Amino acid sequence: MTKHIFVTGGVVSSLGKGLTAASLALLLTRRGYTVRLQKLDPYINVDPGTMSPYQHGEVYVTVDGAETDLDLGHYERFTGIDCTQASNYTTGRIYSTVISREREGGYLGKTVQVIPHITDEIKAGISAFDADDVDIVITEIGGTTGDIESLPFLEAIRQYRQEIGRENGLFIHITLVPYIKAAGEMKTKPSQQSVGILRSIGIIPDLLVCRCEKHLSEEHFAKLALFCNVDRKLVIEEKDVDNTIYEVPLDLANQDVDVYILEKLGLHVNRIDMSDWKAMVDTLISPRNGEVEIAVVGKYISLQDSYKSIYEALTHGGIANSVRVNIRMVESENIEKQGAEALLNGVAGVLVPGGFGDRGIEGKIQAVQYARENRIPFFGICLGMQCAVMEFARHVCGLDGAHSTEFVADTAHPVIDLMEAQREITDKGGTMRLGSYPCELTGDTKAMEAYDRESIDERHRHRYEFNNQYRDAMREKGLLFSGLSPDGALVEIVEIEEHPWFVACQFHPEFQSTPLNAHPLFSGFINASVIQSSSRVGCQGA
Ligand code: GLN
């Protein structure tokens, strides 16, 4: 029987519930169990796909094309397990299913209500992974205890655990133990109150994970255990990590959290080996080959979460090359005002990530031009590739004002254009080209060198594509088409032959990078950046 772990959060948001859930999943996986993760989000959007990154951070895309919460990125990076459509349910998605069923006559004669119809639909989502070969499902509930909108989710998990029995399900509550500077003390009262709210709706946490800035004293542990009704050993400290989020699983393992969880669920405690993970963390903290600075030129730069997977994948590329990657976050609109030289001078590599809308687009194109002309390693992703194509068309092929029809509908040179399959689509939600598609690599190219194989599968999220009418003109001027869809119709990767490392792809490689297994394009990009910057330093020295 599949066992269930429910993770809730109290006191404040941004407690890192997703990181904790992902870390626990990693530990349980390493104990020999098959684990699945999912997140239930209380907002009314059917998925986060239509939200600005400023609202919700990055939209993470699964293999099967779900546009999801960025916590799923943590899940995949920590565990290496692919998430699916069943890994993220929102209030909107649950209601939309129930309302469609009501219209179809699925509830004929009945009044459709939050309890039981909405809660039943949530429970159906929770059981979506139940299978003989799945041992444990970890379900994270978004939002904070006390939010009106998360109530149906909490009621659903309460019922679920009641139905499967205590030995098959457990509640983990993540809470904050703040340090009050003026008093010089850590305070347990917010946690007591948060657990109190849970208790009033019938949920008594089995395990309390306490986020804190400083270590908890024995007195704090005892107080939390007593007032929150949790065994002392099941009060876990999760202090802010010193260096990297990848330390979290190691910290939790040191407190035997995984052992207690398995004991509670009546599962055998198999041996665990975290040596590769430890080695990875050591490399991250003390890399052998120094550091490189990479510019990420985007339009949602002020919010760290907007490019979460990009930043993580760059870090992974650093781990693979044993080098620290420092990221210079550059707002593309500022390049428009101050010029590329002012903002990109001295970086070892330039990355232009994906995006939508025309704000800052010219700044991104200037960033591409700067990297191309100064022979700085360049990595373009999705919109970043489209900008690379526009730049090459304008400044190398002489196609003045070349553009994407996303931004200038009547451009004289539509080098990027709406995909044929998108022309009839009017709905905005979930209608892009989404999820994993195959791509074939060709010849003696940087892409082939990085991947070292001919067929790859990568995740997509776009409506526009390279306009094939310009293929010949651009190839003549030295643009290589090193990755194409298997039917040859869609350009997936472009490169500039006469450049140390200039690779741009229509897909999102960042979604498949993990700290133990950096994505080949990210490790290739960092490697090229290291080589370029050391040769430049060498030149200056000479
Ligand atoms: N806006 C572009 C498109 O829809 C690029 C999308 C992206 O970067 N994810 O094709």
Boltz pocket constraint, residues with backbone or C-beta under 6 A from the ligand:
constraints:
  - pocket:
      binder: B
      contacts: [[A, 353], [A, 354], [A, 355], [A, 356], [A, 357], [A, 381], [A, 382], [A, 383], [A, 384], [A, 406], [A, 461], [A, 462], [A, 463], [A, 464], [A, 465]]
      max_distance: 6.0
